Amino acid sequence: MAFWQAVVIAGIGTLLGAAIGLLPSLALAIPPQLAAASGTPVPASGLPDFAPPWLQLGLTAAALPLLIAIGSWLTAGRRRIAVRRAA
């Protein structure tokens, strides 16, 4: 139970964290693109183009839940089977 709970929580948290972390940078990149598409002159804002590190984000989104799942599996208590001996 703890294994799957860790996988779900870490997986959802990692994906949401990566998406929310990308939003501000992507929001800053949208206005110049909209202005260029409409034909209006684009002011030089001095902001560099945003290129997300997709490889690192993908590895983090895959590796972090996997590491947490392995850790929870290794540290979870094992179910002990009680064996009765015939007297």
Protein Blocks (a to p, Z undefined) as FASTA:
>chain_A
ZZmmmmmmmmmmmmmmmmmmmmmmmmmmmmmmmmmmnopacddehpacddddfklmmmmm
mmmmmmmmmmmmmmpccddddddddZZ
